[in-house]
Amino acid sequence: MAADATQYLLSEGVGLDAALAELSGRFDVASDPSQPTRRTFYDTFDGRLHAAGLALIEEDGRLVAGAGPCYRELATAIRPAAWGERLFAGDLPDGPLRSLIGPIIEVRALVPVARTRGRARAVRVLNGDVKTVVRLVLGAESAVLGGGGDEVRLRARLHVVGVRGYDRALARVRRTLSGELGLEESGVALHDEAVRAGGGIPGGVSTRLDLRLAGDGPALAGAVVAMGEMLRTIELTLPGVVADVDSEFLHDLRVAVRRTRSIQRQLASEFPAEPLGRFRREFRWLGQVTGPARDLDVLVLDLAAMRAQLPEDRARELDPLGDLLHRRRERERRRMVGALESDRTRGLLAGWSEFLGQLGRAGVNGGGDRLLGMVVGERIRRVYRQMSRAGRSIDDGSPAMDLHDLRKQGKELRYLLEIFAGLYPAGAVRPTVRRLKALQETLGRFQDREVQATMLRSLGGELVAADGGPAALLTLGVVLERIEADGGAARAEFAERFAVYSAAGQRRLIRDSFR
């Protein structure tokens, strides 16, 4: 639809014929026969298209990217999609649609969030010369729930679209609709109403932290609230991990587990010693059983990027390696899913939820009356000092493990800063997190490349025995050279990134702001 489209909601119970009769009584109109509509709306689990003001619609074998509640058409592609089918950026036809959608969704899957069916009728408002001066679309649709045929009728809608050169006619139509007919202009998109009708949340489910904690409240109470939020994320993402919807579910779950473990370590003095110790061991196990599958997710994604940089014929030679990695990933996923669906995981999450609930209800404070802002600030300052000392001792001859250990300390500090950001001035938190992220990115690249090089070398025996394996092994050598070169570059960047992170100004900021 055009950029100047406006959407109105018809009165409850008003159908297309009654609405057309109302319009005909006030304007000279011509209408087309009503047509059936069937639409499927796609978005990511965390609503990335919704956040960008977009909708992706499959209708009549076309995918349409639309903007705003009237779905102003921005890009289209011929690509039928079956109900329930996941779509990744690479599944979209090459062209404007993929160029628009791909950078928004990145590695996330597009999944159906709503289906509607009904009828629509195009109506044209005419002037004295029988020229079309305003275009109208009447639509009456229902939300189709689940995989069955149950439906929920939605409010009928009228879309008003201007025609170039007839602005006065458009203004008159709008005045009549709102003034004489009393129609309500609405910015709520059809698929948002359909999502709500099915019990969903328009805009998806975000796993981003949005904690409102008081620095002058008890430290234990704040920690319980924070870890309750981490538990919520674990429980939200676990079904997506098991179903293998996309790799971000596992990433988000692991971040929530690591954040939980970080609070358990850093604020351990505020908790009763038991059963915290048992829960710490169990969350450590949960991190371990999900690690190999995540490493392979990262390697598969990075290998795809590396292949894209090779000549097409050399990239094809890596097909046997890709097949081998996918088989290994499936094996690791089966092991992981078995652990995640086990009584051990169910018992861990249920027990942890009960433990947090008991602490919240009883107000138990093993560390006395210490305040959250004071305790967290103390931990931030201490971890920063530990990192600074460790980083200053690293030189070109230091073993790789020293950099890995520094990265772990950096994660501890980053989690404290992110989880409890609201307790401190944004002017202190944001630059500290920004500098820490830059350092962590360098350390992460270095570690990822080491892990990937080791893993790829371990595949040599299996690869050479595969069909096309010898050629794949030769091309793998080129890939390994690039991996090692990037790892070396990351290590060379370390000194510069660490110097910014440990500069005198940053030290003062930590000392003065996190108290």
Disulfide bonds with the S-S distance in Angstrom:
none
